[in-house]
């Protein structure tokens, strides 16, 4: 009996003391993303809840620069909303200028790699590590953000850059019924950094490219009609086209 109790206690202790899943950097395709994670010792964390978004309650929005873009999708609101919620994130961020290297889920303290056969739907507490290509890959910039809010009643998604990013702030995507069978998508970005040159020139220019690719990618994957950007950067298809 003593031996059995000792064995049971030892096995229970072993289960309790097991470390949660950690990050295998070799499984991440992008060198810049691997370096970003290692430089912040995220791959050594036992508890991913210690990763924090840079945007919190009480933040003064007036100290941030703002970019807002509006897209129209020729599809009804419920269908568009569901597409954004459920599309594979590794395919969504798999475009010319954007690649998703790793996804962390804080609530389950788990890691999802690019080769995962069944990546999760978008949810709060997920942290995305992206590789952004500038000037056709001449420069690569790693960035990470956390999904901080999903409002299913108002159809709003909100995500924030994590702390210690070069840029701080948040982005919101809100969906509206346009009343004519189309969905209006308003993508608003709040950002600031320690570099006026980055905030005034580089961030606005490249950010527009990235969010255009993001919304185009979801339209392509969900097989919905082409996006029409309010400022004309994404053209409406001819009236007789699909």
Buried (B, 14 or more C-beta within 10 A) or exposed (E): EEEEEEEEEEEEEEEEEEEEBBBEBEBBBBEBBBBBBBEBEBBEBEEBEEBEBBBEEEBEEEEBBEBEBBBBBBBBBEEBBEBBBEBBBBBBBBBEBBBBBBBBBBEBBEBBBBEBEEBBEBEBBBBBBBBBBBEEEEEBBBBBBBBBBBEEEEBBBBBBBBBEBEBBBBBBBBBBBBEEEBBBBBBBBBBBBEEEEBBEEBBBEBBBBBBBBBBBBBBBBBEBBBBBBBEEEBEBEEEEEE
